[in-house]
């Protein structure tokens, strides 16, 4: 379960930014299951990016701003789902909003691991604690 302080921080940021909603627990569980079914071969791993189905692309951002890299992958007006994993086992909260608002949320929060997917689940982007963005079925790579 994700740390309560992080979730409070996210909720505070959402209050300032606006345009982001939290999915109900049932909707979040369904979303996470769909992501798992489509992209992950072993969901027992904490870091799903270690067990992706099929090929993936790894973008190393090192000390650079990883959010700039992320912004280059997804149109700012696209609606995406943000799964907050933060090195924890599920359940995970899921937030919905335009990419621009989600990036603003990420900028206002401390670093945490996450999965980012469009609503149609056409691709998945995983941000890791190794300062990498791992893209499964990436749209523009």
N, C-alpha and C positions, 0 to 999 in steps of 0.2 A: 504494500500500500504506500502511496506517495505521501511524503512528509506534510503534515497539516500546516506548518509554517509556510512552506512553498505554495500550497494551495491558497492560503490567505493572501500571500504576496501576489499571486496571479489574479485573484478576485479583485484586489485593490487596483491593480493595473488595468483590468477590464473596466472598472468603474471610471477611471480617468480617460481611457481611450474610447470606449464605446464600440458598438458594431460587432461584438463577439458574444456568443451565447454558449452556455455549457449544456451539453446533451444530457438528457435524463440518464440514469444509471442503466436502464434497459437498452436505450439507444446506443449508449457508449459500449456496452457489452456486445451488442450486435455488430457495431462498427469494428471493434477489435477482433471479433471472430472472423469477419469478412477479410480484414487485413491479413490475419493469420492464414486463412484458407488460401488466399491468393499469393502471398509472398514468402511465407515462413515454413520451413520443413520440420523444425523442432521447436515447438513453443515452450518446452520445459526450460530452455535457456533464458536467462534474464535479458541478455542482449540479443534480441532477435536478429540484428544485423550480422551476427556470426553464423546464422543458419538460414540464409535466404535460398529460396528456390530459384534456380537459373542464375544467369550472370548478373553482376551488378557492377557499377562504376564507383570508384572511390576517389573523392576529391579531397586532397589534403589542404587544409588552410593554415595549419601551424599557428603562428602568432598573429596572423592577419584576422580581419573581421569576417568570421564565417557567415554572418548574416548577409553581407554583401554578396558572397558566393551564392547563398540561398536565393536572394532576390533576383539573381541572374537566371535562375532556373524556372521560375513561375511568374506569370503575369500578375501584377499587383492587384488587378481587379478580380482574379479568379477566387472562387469560394473554396476554401480548404478546411480540412479537419486536422486539428492538432491533438495528438495523443501524448499526454505527459507521462513518460515512463520513469525517468529519474533514477535509473539503476535499481528499480524495485520491481517485485512481482506484481501482477494484476491483483486487484482491479485498478484500472487507470482511468482518470478523467479524460474526456474528449471535449474539445472546444471547436466551435464552428465560426468562421468569419472570413472576410476577404483577406487575401494574402498581405496586403498593406497593413491591415490592423493586426494580424497575427505577428508580423515582423515587429511592429511597434510594441506589442506585448512582450516578445522575446527580448527586445532591447531594454525594457524596463524591469525585467526579472533577472534574478541570478541565473547562472548557467545551470541547465538541466538537460538530460537526454530526452529526446522526443522522436516521434514519428509524425511525418507530415504527408497527408494524402489528399488528392482532390476528391470531391464527392463521388465521382464515378470510379474511383480506385484504379485509375489508369496507370499510376505509378506510386511508389512509396519512397520517401526520403527519410533517412535515419541520421540524426546528428549524434556523434559518439563522444565519449570522454577522451578520445585520442585526437581531438580537433580534426575530425574527418566528417565529411558528408558522404554517406553511402546511398547511392541511387539505384533502385530496382525499377526497370522499365522507364528510365529517366526520359523526360519529354524533349530536352534540347541538348543532349550530349553527343 
